[in-house]
Amino acid sequence: MRNFVEISIGIIIAFFLYTIIGKISFSLSQLLNFFTLAVIYFAITKGELYGACIGTVCGLIQDSFSLGVFGISGLSKTLIGFLAGFIAQRINVLPLVRNFLFILVLIIGETALSLFLYYFISAEYAREITPLILFQPLCTAILGSIVFLFLRKFRVLSF
C-alpha cells in the first residue's frame, strides 16, 4: 500500500509540475520532462516491473496532453522505465555524475524512440515537433540529477 501511495503522489506531482510549467511557458515544458523523471526515479528505487508500469501510466497521461498520436509516449516511457529498473538493479547509478549520465542516456533513448515512431507513423506529426525537444535530454538530466540527490538526502534523514 505504501508503494502505491508513494507512486501516486509522484505521478500527481509530475502532473502538476507539467501543467504549471506548460501554463507558464510552452517552451519550458518542452525542455523539462517531469513524467520521465518520475518513471526513472521509481524504476531506480523500486525495480524494472514498477518502472514499466509507471512508464505506461505516465506516458499515457503525457499523451493525453499532446495533440499527436496517442500511445507513443506510453510505449517509449514503458521501455525506458523497464530499462532504467533493469540497469539500476545491476549497476550502482546513485553517484551524481553516474546518475546524470544514466538519466541523460535514458532520455536520449526515449527521445530517439519517440521521434522514430513519429516519423514511422506519419511525417505530418513529425513536422510539428519543435527543435527545442533536442535540448530536453540535457535539461531534464541536469534537473533530475539534482532532484534525485535531494530526494536521497531527504530519504536518509527521514529514516
Contacts in CASP RR format, 6 or more apart in sequence:
PFRMAT RR
TARGET T0000
AUTHOR 0000-0000-0000
METHOD contacts of the structure
MODEL  1
MRNFVEISIGIIIAFFLYTIIGKISFSLSQLLNFFTLAVIYFAITKGELY
GACIGTVCGLIQDSFSLGVFGISGLSKTLIGFLAGFIAQRINVLPLVRNF
LFILVLIIGETALSLFLYYFISAEYAREITPLILFQPLCTAILGSIVFLF
LRKFRVLSF
3 46 0 8 1.000
3 50 0 8 1.000
6 42 0 8 1.000
7 42 0 8 1.000
7 46 0 8 1.000
7 50 0 8 1.000
7 54 0 8 1.000
10 38 0 8 1.000
10 42 0 8 1.000
11 35 0 8 1.000
11 38 0 8 1.000
11 54 0 8 1.000
11 57 0 8 1.000
11 58 0 8 1.000
11 61 0 8 1.000
13 34 0 8 1.000
13 38 0 8 1.000
14 34 0 8 1.000
14 35 0 8 1.000
14 37 0 8 1.000
14 38 0 8 1.000
14 58 0 8 1.000
15 35 0 8 1.000
15 61 0 8 1.000
17 32 0 8 1.000
17 34 0 8 1.000
18 29 0 8 1.000
18 34 0 8 1.000
18 35 0 8 1.000
18 62 0 8 1.000
18 65 0 8 1.000
21 28 0 8 1.000
21 29 0 8 1.000
21 32 0 8 1.000
21 34 0 8 1.000
22 28 0 8 1.000
22 29 0 8 1.000
27 130 0 8 1.000
27 132 0 8 1.000
30 130 0 8 1.000
30 132 0 8 1.000
30 133 0 8 1.000
30 136 0 8 1.000
31 132 0 8 1.000
31 135 0 8 1.000
31 136 0 8 1.000
31 139 0 8 1.000
31 140 0 8 1.000
32 136 0 8 1.000
32 139 0 8 1.000
32 140 0 8 1.000
32 143 0 8 1.000
33 107 0 8 1.000
33 136 0 8 1.000
33 140 0 8 1.000
35 55 0 8 1.000
35 58 0 8 1.000
35 59 0 8 1.000
35 61 0 8 1.000
35 62 0 8 1.000
35 73 0 8 1.000
35 77 0 8 1.000
36 58 0 8 1.000
36 77 0 8 1.000
36 80 0 8 1.000
36 106 0 8 1.000
36 107 0 8 1.000
36 110 0 8 1.000
36 140 0 8 1.000
37 103 0 8 1.000
37 140 0 8 1.000
37 143 0 8 1.000
37 144 0 8 1.000
37 147 0 8 1.000
38 54 0 8 1.000
38 58 0 8 1.000
39 51 0 8 1.000
39 54 0 8 1.000
39 55 0 8 1.000
39 58 0 8 1.000
39 59 0 8 1.000
39 77 0 8 1.000
39 80 0 8 1.000
39 81 0 8 1.000
39 84 0 8 1.000
40 80 0 8 1.000
40 81 0 8 1.000
40 84 0 8 1.000
40 103 0 8 1.000
40 106 0 8 1.000
40 144 0 8 1.000
41 147 0 8 1.000
41 148 0 8 1.000
41 151 0 8 1.000
42 50 0 8 1.000
42 51 0 8 1.000
42 54 0 8 1.000
43 50 0 8 1.000
43 51 0 8 1.000
43 52 0 8 1.000
43 54 0 8 1.000
43 80 0 8 1.000
43 81 0 8 1.000
43 82 0 8 1.000
43 84 0 8 1.000
43 85 0 8 1.000
43 88 0 8 1.000
44 84 0 8 1.000
44 85 0 8 1.000
44 88 0 8 1.000
44 93 0 8 1.000
44 94 0 8 1.000
44 148 0 8 1.000
46 85 0 8 1.000
47 85 0 8 1.000
47 86 0 8 1.000
47 88 0 8 1.000
47 89 0 8 1.000
48 81 0 8 1.000
48 82 0 8 1.000
48 83 0 8 1.000
48 84 0 8 1.000
48 85 0 8 1.000
48 86 0 8 1.000
48 89 0 8 1.000
49 82 0 8 1.000
50 85 0 8 1.000
51 81 0 8 1.000
51 82 0 8 1.000
51 84 0 8 1.000
51 85 0 8 1.000
52 78 0 8 1.000
52 79 0 8 1.000
52 81 0 8 1.000
52 82 0 8 1.000
54 81 0 8 1.000
55 74 0 8 1.000
55 77 0 8 1.000
55 78 0 8 1.000
55 80 0 8 1.000
55 81 0 8 1.000
56 74 0 8 1.000
56 77 0 8 1.000
56 78 0 8 1.000
58 73 0 8 1.000
58 74 0 8 1.000
58 77 0 8 1.000
59 71 0 8 1.000
59 73 0 8 1.000
59 74 0 8 1.000
59 76 0 8 1.000
59 77 0 8 1.000
59 78 0 8 1.000
60 70 0 8 1.000
60 71 0 8 1.000
60 73 0 8 1.000
60 74 0 8 1.000
62 73 0 8 1.000
62 74 0 8 1.000
62 77 0 8 1.000
63 69 0 8 1.000
63 70 0 8 1.000
63 71 0 8 1.000
63 72 0 8 1.000
63 73 0 8 1.000
63 74 0 8 1.000
64 70 0 8 1.000
66 73 0 8 1.000
67 128 0 8 1.000
68 118 0 8 1.000
68 125 0 8 1.000
68 128 0 8 1.000
69 117 0 8 1.000
69 118 0 8 1.000
69 121 0 8 1.000
69 122 0 8 1.000
69 125 0 8 1.000
72 114 0 8 1.000
72 117 0 8 1.000
72 118 0 8 1.000
72 121 0 8 1.000
73 114 0 8 1.000
75 113 0 8 1.000
75 117 0 8 1.000
76 110 0 8 1.000
76 113 0 8 1.000
76 114 0 8 1.000
76 117 0 8 1.000
77 110 0 8 1.000
79 110 0 8 1.000
79 113 0 8 1.000
80 106 0 8 1.000
80 107 0 8 1.000
80 109 0 8 1.000
80 110 0 8 1.000
80 113 0 8 1.000
81 106 0 8 1.000
83 106 0 8 1.000
84 102 0 8 1.000
84 106 0 8 1.000
87 93 0 8 1.000
87 102 0 8 1.000
88 102 0 8 1.000
92 98 0 8 1.000
93 99 0 8 1.000
93 102 0 8 1.000
94 152 0 8 1.000
96 145 0 8 1.000
96 149 0 8 1.000
99 144 0 8 1.000
99 145 0 8 1.000
99 148 0 8 1.000
99 149 0 8 1.000
100 141 0 8 1.000
100 142 0 8 1.000
100 144 0 8 1.000
100 145 0 8 1.000
101 141 0 8 1.000
103 140 0 8 1.000
103 141 0 8 1.000
103 144 0 8 1.000
103 145 0 8 1.000
103 148 0 8 1.000
104 137 0 8 1.000
104 138 0 8 1.000
104 141 0 8 1.000
107 136 0 8 1.000
107 137 0 8 1.000
107 140 0 8 1.000
107 141 0 8 1.000
108 137 0 8 1.000
109 137 0 8 1.000
111 133 0 8 1.000
111 134 0 8 1.000
111 136 0 8 1.000
111 137 0 8 1.000
115 126 0 8 1.000
115 129 0 8 1.000
115 133 0 8 1.000
118 125 0 8 1.000
118 126 0 8 1.000
118 129 0 8 1.000
119 126 0 8 1.000
END
